[in-house]
């Protein structure tokens, strides 16, 4: 069995958390830059690494959350909860399994929160991945015309309710955004699946993969993983990370691509 060259450590968790947060901030800054900030984007940095994000008029839980609090920062929870309530949003708190973080859980329980779901962080070393069976159906998005097809596949995969409004908001910013690479997979020439690679500080984050329900279970997501992993390796990253719902289809595909569980975070929501 080949050696797996990424070992669990506090530094690895911190670097993973940093790139996850920076990618999400990069995403919400697209919405925050719209004239008049109609979505109501705000965020705060707390302590060593935590970030609180708010999208007042967009109830996506990924944009209304607090991530990265650690033991000793439990006193920040009540003020952050008040900030979110003043903004009219229901926050979630993502808690990582780190030493001392049990005190965060005690405080969240006291304030009426409970662990409602779990999310897996996966990591991979920089060993090349063998070519996937459908790799020839994946292309990098480099032109506005292909961007339109990418966004069509993205909307279908994520069931975006207002696809035209979504495309209007992100079209000016997603192509060529710093650190971002967009990839589109086709089925019979038709746009079918999409995914994003985000690279920063020699870490690669595999983000926002989705597939049109009509084209699932055909190997396209594995092909998108292979393309992004090998692109990241070519850029000289130290390691590659991503996340998925525990034991979901995405989780299984990442394991097939040589990724391994780094940790499982608990996601706390209000009762």
Secondary structure, 3 states (H helix, E strand, C coil): CCCCCCCCCHHHHHHHHHHHHHHHHHHHHHHHCCCCCCCCEEEEEECCCEEEEEECCCCCHHHCEEECCCCCCCCHHHHHHHHHHHCCCCCEEEECCCCCCHHHHHHHHHCCEEEEEEEEEEEECCCCCCCCCCHHHEEECCCHHHHHHHHHHHHHHHCCCCHHHHHHHHHHHHCCCCCEEEEEEEECCEEEEEEEEEEECCEEEEEEEEECHHHCCCCHHHHHHHHHHHHHHHCCCCEEEEEEECCCHHHHHHHHCCCEEEEEEEEEEEC
